[in-house]
Amino acid sequence: MKNLLFSCAIVAMSFVSCDNDDTPMSNPELTMVTSSNTSGKVTYVNLLEPTAMVKSFTISSLDAEGISYNPKSDTLIVASRTNNRLEAYSGVKAAAISGSTSLTLSLNGSNLDFTNARETAVSGNKIIVAQDESVSNGLVNKLLVYQKTSSGFTLLNSYTVNFKLWGIHMEGNDLYAVVDLTGDIVQFKNFMSNTSGAITATKRVTIEGLVRTHGITYSAKDNLMVLTDVGAAASDSDGGLIFIKNFMSVFAATANMGTINMSNQIRIYGPNSQLGNPVDVGYDYVSNTTYVAERLNGGGKVLSFAQATVSADATPLTVRSEAGVTSIFVIRK
């Protein structure tokens, strides 16, 4: 394991996950985890350490996406694209302290439910997995809901949808999803109240000027939606970030199949941004900092950006190389 010094500028920031509650713990923590689709490794950093170090661990999956972390149980979860199942790894803090170079699989789900997983969303002890269509799954786009138990992951519901999936985000009872290959996002109201089978989105809207969505997150604290644009898949320089302020009001005022215009967006695009294929995104409402998994530029980078107040070609606050980085999860407890 190679421990890389994490920039002190990042240590000073307080990151939160938009998929988890922000109730403070008696021992507050700022934790960031990432996964890769090429290295078979995940990374972990305790941002409250005086000298925060990025810890790298080998796991059972060469290719993993949709990472999440629960500081209360000290458990990391990934959607394995190698083993086609949810996998949990516990004892992460102890492994980081001891200098271990690997994590041991503690729980897993069935490997018969999905292939080609792209993202997960967390709601308490429930994990939602987004399956993107591929030959391996009969070209079926699917959302699967699992209950995490003491013995593994139990499949509760399985839904098929009529669009290509990538990023998803659970906000209260509603699920938001990007429509891959387009600049659209959808909302499923009261998502988990659906019975298994084919479901239709409550609303679908187009984000003007967005070429191809992948990453999505929402901050309820400041009513901000953040989306990534990967542009052309083969280009390492045409990606961007889009911020929609007052999102809930803007979304409600937009008709089904309508468009959220550029006048409601703040956009970061350009060569200084180092954004080519930003595939996942996180946002911290305390420091108003955006955190990005950039998959293509330089083979993979973790980027952070200061609060965007105007559309511009912004230079990242920090840049860290990470081969094949595909997902990011940051939680403040």
Helices and strands as residue ranges (DSSP letters): E 4-5, H 8-11, E 30-36, E 41-46, E 53-58, E 64-70, E 75-80, E 85-90, H 92-98, E 105-108, E 117-123, E 126-131, G 135-137, E 141-148, E 153-161, E 165-171, E 174-179, E 184-188, G 191-193, E 197-198, E 203-207, E 213-219, E 224-229, E 240-245, H 247-253, E 259-260, G 262-264, E 266-269, G 271-273, E 278-284, E 289-294, G 297-299, E 301-305, E 318-321, E 325-332
